[in-house]
Amino acid sequence: MTPTADDFKEALNKLFNAARQQGKEYVDVLSGDLHRQVGSYPGRNHRMPICCSVMKHHMKDRDVVLDGPCSGQGASLKIRYYLNAK
């Protein structure tokens, strides 16, 4: 089954919740890892642009892109999400 934006949102929120339960201040998310967790990556029917779009959409003011491809959409996109609003 091909992942949807909602699948990526759900997986991202699970990562956030797990990190909060562990008392972490932030969590670093790599798009390739997130997509592998959701499924269909690597493969011909991957949805990396959707995965990266969801990740960027979830960014807040304090969050920062740590690394990524020139196109902004690839398996090396890495975002640090701060878990507690300040």
Buried (B, 14 or more C-beta within 10 A) or exposed (E): EEBEEEBBBBBBEEBBEEBEEEEBEBBBBBBBBBBBBBBBBEEEEBBBEBBBBBBBEBBEEEBEEEEBEEEEBBBEBBBBBBBEEE
